[in-house]
Amino acid sequence: MGYSKNFWAISLSMFLFMTSFNLIIPELNTFITRLDGAEYKGLIIALFTITAALARPFSGKMADISGRKSTMYVGTLVAILVTFLYPISGSVTFFLMLRFFHGFSTGFLPTGATAMVTDILPVYKRGQGMGVFGTAISLGIGVGQFLGSPIAQWLNLNGLFLISGLLAFGALLIIATVKETHPSPVNITWETFIIRKSDIFEKRVFPAAVVMFLTVTCTGLVFVVTPDMSGYLGIANKGWYFVYYVVSTIIVRLLAGKLSDRIGRRQALLIGITFLMLAMVLTGYSKGEFTYTVASFIFGVATGINSPTLFAWTADLSPVHRRGIGSGTLFIALELGILFGSSSTLFLYNSTPETVLNVFIYGAVMAGIAMLYIIWHLIYSKTNPSYRKSASGSE
């Protein structure tokens, strides 16, 4: 069975959105340094993820009540507005405020898009379909990270922000062509934004959320440190690490997309996390371009296995009428994990090559904790029959 036009349109919009978002990341350390705020590099990603996490309960509820499409619109419009405001940042405070508000874009668009993709995909192809959907996201990350520095050198930073904003606008135009999958969306009212405890967290997806938090802590570390690390190794393109990471993650997603459908979600995660631990250690010990590139490639293999597996597991565990909240729960874990990782660099990393190893050994430890949790979860669910079905998803 092929994929619908809706599926490809959503994937393309996410590709453009992720390209827009990632295009500016390699140059943000430089941007804040020019504003005399080098000591606040860790907040560039941290502030973004705080608002993204805060937005998830609202976007999840909105997707389940008012429809997936309207939720996607909100995220895209925020991205367009904030990106076009970056060039007028004249102070560290204003720049960090924009990073804070920019987080609402990823708080809404991916939540609505993931809920819509979950509606479209049949359960027996959920792992594979999430792999294809994730490929579009990963491709956007790679293209953005790779082109960010060259565009900044060609057009300067203001030109970079302009291109980023135009890409977000392109995502908006594509979303307009998407057909709503919610069976009975209602108009947005104030009631939509009244959040109750049950709207914040879908308890059935807790296992997937725990693993997401622990594994993407490593991503938060990578976001903050690798742009500087490329410079330490004499690599001009600050997005170098992401280029090879994305190449490998796309290959893995396309070739191993069915892995979790075949062997089980948790079993696939154990394989992915093994690669993640290896990538963290190898990145920390990299002293030259070759080792650094190999490490990024292995990091991509890990992400290519872990990400679609976690989204498929969440889709398995989420009740049909709470898919938006279920997706939002996983994204909250993702944002908090990135926040935790990026914020940790404020204590682990002091913008010197000597402190890089500390950062990535810490990442390997977090990945190791995730592996121990999955092993415990497998043992616990097998020894508790009443818990087994609800906890294992499609396994």
For each residue, the residues with C-beta under 8 A, 3 or more apart:
1: 122 125
2:
3: 7 8 120 129 132
4: 7 8 120
5: 8 9
6: 9 10 116 120 178 179 181
7: 3 4 10 11 117 120 121 129 132 133
8: 3 4 5 11 12
9: 5 6 12 13 174 175 177 178
10: 6 7 13 14 113 116 117 133 175 178
11: 7 8 14 15 132 133 135 136
12: 8 9 15 16 136 174
13: 9 10 16 17 72 76 109 113 171 172 174 175 178
14: 10 11 17 18 109 110 113 133 136 137 140 171
15: 11 12 18 19 136 137 139 140 143
16: 12 13 19 20 140 167 168 170 171 174
17: 13 14 20 21 75 76 79 105 109 140 167 168 171
18: 14 15 21 22 136 137 139 140 141 144
19: 15 16 22 23 140 141 143 144 167
20: 16 17 23 79 83 140 144 164 165 167 168 171
21: 17 18 24 25 79 105 106 140 144 164
22: 18 19 25 140 141 142 143 144 145 148 239 242
23: 19 20 144 145 147 148 151 160 163 164 167
24: 21 27 28 83 86 144 148 160 161 164
25: 21 22 28 44 144 145 148 223 227 239
26: 29 145 148 149 152 227 237 238 239 242
27: 24 30 31 148 149 152 157 160 238
28: 24 25 31 32 44
29: 26 32 33 38 41 44 227 228 238
30: 27 33 34 152 157
31: 27 28 34 35 89 95 157
32: 28 29 35 37 38 40 41 44 92 95
33: 29 30 36 37 38 41
34: 30 31
35: 31 32 89 90 91 92 95
36: 33 92
37: 32 33 40 92 95 96
38: 29 32 33 41 351
39:
40: 32 37 43 44 92 96
41: 29 32 33 38 44 224 345 351
42: 45 46 224 342 343 345 346 349
43: 40 46 47 96 99 346
44: 25 28 29 32 40 41 47 48 96 99 224 342
45: 42 48 49 220 223 224 338 339 342
46: 42 43 49 50 339 342 343
47: 43 44 50 51 96 99 100 103
48: 44 45 51 52 99 100 102 103 106
49: 45 46 52 53 103 220 335 336 338 339 342
50: 46 47 53 54 100 103 335 339
51: 47 48 54 55 100 101 102 103 104 107
52: 48 49 55 56 103 104 105 106 107 331 335
53: 49 50 56 103 107 331 332 335 336 339
54: 50 51 57 103 107
55: 51 52 58 59 103 104 107 108
56: 52 53 59 60 107 111 328 329 331 332 335
57: 54 60 61 195 199 200 201 325 328 332
58: 55 61 62 107 108 193 195
59: 55 56 62 63 71 74 75 107 108 111 112 324 328
60: 56 57 63 64 111 115 199 324 325 326 327 328 329
61: 57 58 64 65 192 193 195 199 324 325 328
62: 58 59 65 66 70 71 74 108 112 188 192 193 324
63: 59 60 66 67 68 71 111 112 115 182 323 324 327 328
64: 60 61 115 182 321 322 323 324 325
65: 61 62 185 186 192
66: 62 63 70 71 182 185 186 187 188 192
67: 63 70 71 112 180 182 185
68: 63 71 72 112 113 115 116 119 180 181 182 324
69: 72 73 112 116 175 178 180 182 185
70: 62 66 67 73 74 112 185 188
71: 59 62 63 66 67 68 74 75 108 109 111 112 115 324
72: 13 68 69 75 76 108 109 112 113 116 175 178
73: 69 70 76 77 172 175
74: 59 62 70 71 77 78 104 108 109
75: 17 59 71 72 78 79 104 105 106 107 108 109 110 111 112
76: 13 17 72 73 79 80 105 109 168 171 172 175
77: 73 74 80 81 172
78: 74 75 81 82 101 102 104 105 108
79: 17 20 21 75 76 82 83 102 105 109 165 168 171
80: 76 77 83 84 165 168 169 172
81: 77 78 84 85
82: 78 79 85 86 98 101 102 105
83: 20 24 79 80 86 102 161 164 165 168
84: 80 81 87 161 162 165
85: 81 82 88 89 98
86: 24 82 83 89 95 98 161
87: 84 157 158 161 162
88: 85 94
89: 31 35 85 86 94 95 98
90: 35 94
91: 35 94 95
92: 32 35 36 37 40 95 96
93: 96 97
94: 88 89 90 91 97 98
95: 31 32 35 37 86 89 91 92 98 99
96: 37 40 43 44 47 92 93 99 100
97: 93 94 100 101
98: 82 85 86 89 94 95 101 102
99: 43 44 47 48 95 96 102 103
100: 47 48 50 51 96 97 103
101: 51 78 82 97 98 104
102: 48 51 78 79 82 83 98 99 105
103: 47 48 49 50 51 52 53 54 55 99 100 106 107 335
104: 51 52 55 74 75 78 101 107 108
105: 17 21 52 75 76 78 79 82 102 108 109 168
106: 21 48 52 75 103 109 110 331 335
107: 51 52 53 54 55 56 58 59 75 103 104 111 331 335
108: 55 58 59 62 71 72 74 75 78 104 105 111 112
109: 13 14 17 71 72 74 75 76 79 105 106 112 113 171
110: 14 75 106 113 114 327 331
111: 56 59 60 63 71 75 107 108 114 115 324 327 328 331
112: 59 62 63 67 68 69 70 71 72 75 108 109 115 116 324
113: 10 13 14 68 72 109 110 116 117
114: 110 111 117 118 133 311 327 330 331
115: 60 63 64 68 71 111 112 118 119 323 324 327
116: 6 10 68 69 72 112 113 119 120 178 181
117: 7 10 113 114 120 121 129 130 133
118: 114 115 121 126 315 318 323 327
119: 68 115 116 181 182 323
120: 3 4 6 7 116 117 129 181
121: 7 117 118 125 126 129 130 315
122: 1 125 126
123: 126 315 316 394
124: 261
125: 1 121 122 128 129 261
126: 118 121 122 123 129 130 261 312 315 316 394
127: 130 131 257 258 259 260 261 265 268 308 309 312
128: 125 131 132 257 258 261
129: 3 7 117 120 121 125 126 132 133 257
130: 117 121 126 127 133 134 257 307 308 309 311 312 315
131: 127 128 134 135 253 254 256 257 258 304 308
132: 3 7 11 128 129 135 136 253 254 257
133: 7 10 11 14 114 117 129 130 136 137 308 311
134: 130 131 137 138 249 253 304 307 308 311
135: 11 131 132 138 139 249 250 253 254
136: 11 12 14 15 18 132 133 139 140
137: 14 15 18 133 134 140 141
138: 134 135 141 142 246 249 250 253 300 303 304 307
139: 15 18 135 136 142 143 246 250
140: 14 15 16 17 18 19 20 21 22 136 137 143 144
141: 18 19 22 137 138 144 145 242 245 246
142: 22 138 139 145 146 242 243 245 246 247 250
143: 15 19 22 139 140 146 147 246
144: 18 19 20 21 22 23 24 25 140 141 147 148 239
145: 22 23 25 26 141 142 148 239 241 242 243 246
146: 142 143 150 237 239 242 243 246
147: 23 143 144 150 151 239
148: 22 23 24 25 26 27 144 145 151 152 160 238 239
149: 26 27 152 153 236 237 238 239
150: 146 147 153 154 237
151: 23 147 148 154 155 159 160 163
152: 26 27 30 148 149 155 156 157 159 160
153: 149 150
154: 150 151 159
155: 151 152 158 159 160 162 163
156: 152 159 160
157: 27 30 31 87 152 160 161
158: 87 155 161 162
159: 151 152 154 155 156 162 163
160: 23 24 27 148 151 152 155 156 157 163 164
161: 24 83 84 86 87 157 158 164 165
162: 84 87 155 158 159 165 166
163: 23 151 155 159 160 166 167
164: 20 21 23 24 83 160 161 167 168
165: 20 79 80 83 84 161 162 168 169
166: 162 163 169 170
167: 16 17 19 20 23 163 164 170 171
168: 16 17 20 76 79 80 83 105 164 165 171 172
169: 80 165 166 172 173
170: 16 166 167 173 174
171: 13 14 16 17 20 76 79 109 167 168 174 175
172: 13 73 76 77 80 168 169 175 176
173: 169 170 176 177
174: 9 12 13 16 170 171 177 178
175: 9 10 13 69 72 73 76 171 172 178
176: 172 173
177: 9 173 174
178: 6 9 10 13 69 72 116 174 175
179: 6
180: 67 68 69 185
181: 6 68 116 119 120
182: 63 64 66 67 68 69 119 185
183:
184:
185: 65 66 67 69 70 180 182
186: 65 66 189
187: 66
188: 62 66 70 192
189: 186 192
190: 193 194
191: 194
192: 61 62 65 66 188 189
193: 58 61 62 190
194: 190 191
195: 57 58 61 199 200
196: 199 200
197: 200 201
198: 201 325
199: 57 60 61 195 196 325
200: 57 195 196 197 329 332
201: 57 197 198 206 325 329 332
202: 205 317 318 319 322 325 326 328 329
203: 206
204: 317 318 319 326 390
205: 202 208 209 313 314 317 318 326 329 330
206: 201 203 209 210 329
207: 210 211 313 317 377 391
208: 205 211 212 265 310 313 314 317 330 333
209: 205 206 212 213 314 329 330 332 333
210: 206 207 213 214 333 370 373
211: 207 208 214 215 269 306 310 370 373 374
212: 208 209 215 216 310 330 333 334 337
213: 209 210 216 217 333 334 336 337 340
214: 210 211 217 337 366 367 369 370 373
215: 211 212 218 219 272 273 276 302 306 310 337 366 367 370
216: 212 213 219 220 333 334 337 338 341
217: 213 214 220 221 337 338 340 341 344 363 366
218: 215 221 222 276 279 280 299 341 363 366 367
219: 215 216 222 223 303 337 338 341
220: 45 49 216 217 223 224 337 338 339 340 341 342 343 344 345
221: 217 218 224 225 280 341 342 344 345 359 360 362 363
222: 218 219 225 226 241 245 283 299 363
223: 25 45 219 220 226 338 341 342
224: 41 42 44 45 220 221 227 341 342 345 349
225: 221 222 228 229 345 349 356 359 360
226: 222 223 229 230 238 240 241 242 283 296
227: 25 26 29 224 230 231 238 239
228: 29 225 231 232 351
229: 225 226 232 233 241 283 286 292 353 356
230: 226 227 233 235 236 237 238 239 240 241 292
231: 227 228 234 235 238
232: 228 229 353 356
233: 229 230 286 287 288 289 292
234: 231 289
235: 230 231 238 240 289 292
236: 149 230
237: 26 146 149 150 230 240 243
238: 26 27 29 148 149 226 227 230 231 235
239: 22 25 26 144 145 146 147 148 149 227 230 242 243
240: 226 230 235 237 243 244 292 293 296
241: 145 222 226 229 230 244 245 283 292 295 296 299
242: 22 26 141 142 145 146 226 239 245 246 296
243: 142 145 146 237 239 240 246 247 296
244: 240 241 247 248 293 296 297 300
245: 141 142 222 241 242 248 249 296 297 299 300 303
246: 138 139 141 142 143 145 146 242 243 249 250 300
247: 142 243 244 250 251 297 300
248: 244 245 251 252 296 297 298 299 300 301 304
249: 134 135 138 245 246 252 253 300 301 303 304 307
250: 135 138 139 142 246 247 253 254 300 304
251: 247 248 254 255 300 304
252: 248 249 255 256 300 301 303 304 305
253: 131 132 134 135 138 249 250 256 257 304 307 308
254: 131 132 135 250 251 257
255: 251 252
256: 131 252 253 259 304 305
257: 127 128 129 130 131 132 253 254 308
258: 127 128 131 261 262
259: 127 256 262 263 268 271 305 309
260: 127 263 264 265 267 268 269 308 309 312 313
261: 124 125 126 127 128 258 312 394
262: 258 259
263: 259 260 267 268
264: 260 267 268 392 394 395
265: 127 208 260 268 269 309 310 312 313 316 392 393 394 395
266: 269 270 313 374 377 378 392 395
267: 260 263 264 270 271 395
268: 127 259 260 263 264 265 271 272 305 309
269: 211 260 265 266 272 273 305 306 309 310 313 370 374
270: 266 267 273 274 371 374 375
271: 259 267 268 274 275 305
272: 215 268 269 275 276 301 302 303 304 305 306 309
273: 215 269 270 276 277 302 306 367 370 371 374
274: 270 271 277 278 371
275: 271 272 278 279 298 299 301 302 305
276: 215 218 272 273 279 280 299 302 303 306 367 370
277: 273 274 280 281 364 367 368 371
278: 274 275 281 282 298 302
279: 218 275 276 282 283 295 296 298 299 301 302
280: 218 221 276 277 283 284 299 360 361 363 364 367
281: 277 278 284 285 360 361 364
282: 278 279 285 286 291 294 295 298
283: 222 226 229 241 279 280 286 292 295 296 299 360 363
284: 280 281 356 357 358 359 360 361 363 364
285: 281 282 291 357
286: 229 233 282 283 291 292 295
287: 233 291
288: 233 291 292
289: 233 234 235 292 293
290: 293 294
291: 282 285 286 287 288 294 295
292: 229 230 233 235 240 241 283 286 288 289 295 296
293: 240 244 289 290 296 297
294: 282 290 291 297 298
295: 241 279 282 283 286 291 292 298 299
296: 226 240 241 242 243 244 245 248 279 283 292 293 299 300
297: 244 245 247 248 293 294 300 301
298: 248 275 278 279 282 294 295 301 302
299: 218 222 241 245 248 275 276 279 280 283 295 296 302 303
300: 138 244 245 246 247 248 249 250 251 252 296 297 303 304
301: 248 249 252 272 275 279 297 298 304 305
302: 215 272 273 275 276 278 279 298 299 305 306
303: 138 219 245 249 252 272 276 299 300 306 307
304: 131 134 138 248 249 250 251 252 253 256 272 300 301 307 308
305: 252 256 259 268 269 271 272 275 301 302 308 309
306: 211 215 269 272 273 276 302 303 309 310
307: 130 134 138 249 253 303 304 310 311
308: 127 130 131 133 134 253 257 260 304 305 311 312
309: 127 130 259 260 265 268 269 272 305 306 312 313
310: 208 211 212 215 265 269 306 307 313 314 330
311: 114 130 133 134 307 308 314 315 330
312: 126 127 130 260 261 265 308 309 315 316 393 394
313: 205 207 208 260 265 266 269 309 310 316 317 393
314: 205 208 209 310 311 317 318 326 327 329 330
315: 118 121 123 126 130 311 312 318 323 326
316: 123 126 265 312 313 393 394
317: 202 204 205 207 208 313 314 326 390 391 393
318: 118 202 204 205 314 315 322 323 325 326 327
319: 202 204 322 323 326
320: 323
321: 64
322: 64 202 318 319 325 326
323: 63 64 115 118 119 315 318 319 320 326 327
324: 59 60 61 62 63 64 68 71 111 112 115 327 328
325: 57 60 61 64 198 199 201 202 318 322 328 329
326: 60 202 204 205 314 315 317 318 319 322 323 329 330
327: 60 63 110 111 114 115 118 314 318 323 324 330 331
328: 56 57 59 60 61 63 111 202 324 325 331 332
329: 56 60 200 201 202 205 206 209 314 325 326 332 333
330: 114 205 208 209 212 310 311 314 326 327 333 334
331: 52 53 56 106 107 110 111 114 327 328 334 335
332: 53 56 57 200 201 209 328 329 335 336
333: 208 209 210 212 213 216 329 330 336 337
334: 212 213 216 330 331 337 338
335: 49 50 52 53 56 103 106 107 331 332 338 339
336: 49 53 213 332 333 339 340
337: 212 213 214 215 216 217 219 220 333 334 340 341
338: 45 49 216 217 219 220 223 334 335 341 342
339: 45 46 49 50 53 220 335 336 342 343
340: 213 217 220 336 337 343 344
341: 216 217 218 219 220 221 223 224 337 338 344 345 363 366
342: 42 44 45 46 49 220 221 223 224 338 339 345
343: 42 46 220 339 340 346
344: 217 220 221 340 341 347 348 359 362
345: 41 42 220 221 224 225 341 342 348 349 359
346: 42 43 343 349
347: 344
348: 344 345 355 358 359 362
349: 42 224 225 345 346 352 355 356 358 359
350: 355
351: 38 41 228 355
352: 349 355 356
353: 229 232 356
354: 357
355: 348 349 350 351 352 358 359
356: 225 229 232 284 349 352 353 359 360
357: 284 285 354 360 361
358: 284 348 349 355 361 362
359: 221 225 284 344 345 348 349 355 356 362 363
360: 221 225 280 281 283 284 356 357 363 364
361: 280 281 284 357 358 364 365
362: 221 344 348 358 359 365 366
363: 217 218 221 222 280 283 284 341 359 360 366 367
364: 277 280 281 284 360 361 367 368
365: 361 362 368 369
366: 214 215 217 218 341 362 363 369 370
367: 214 215 218 273 276 277 280 363 364 370 371
368: 277 364 365 371 372
369: 214 365 366 372 373
370: 210 211 214 215 269 273 276 366 367 373 374
371: 270 273 274 277 367 368 374 375
372: 368 369 375 376
373: 210 211 214 369 370 376 377
374: 211 266 269 270 273 370 371 377 378
375: 270 371 372 378 379
376: 372 373 379 380
377: 207 266 373 374 380 381 391
378: 266 374 375 381 382
379: 375 376 382 383
380: 376 377 383 384 387 391
381: 377 378 384 387 388 391 392
382: 378 379 388
383: 379 380
384: 380 381 387 388
385: 388
386:
387: 380 381 384 390 391
388: 381 382 384 385 391 392
389: 392
390: 204 317 387
391: 207 317 377 380 381 387 388
392: 264 265 266 381 388 389 395
393: 265 312 313 316 317
394: 123 126 261 264 265 312 316
395: 264 265 266 267 392
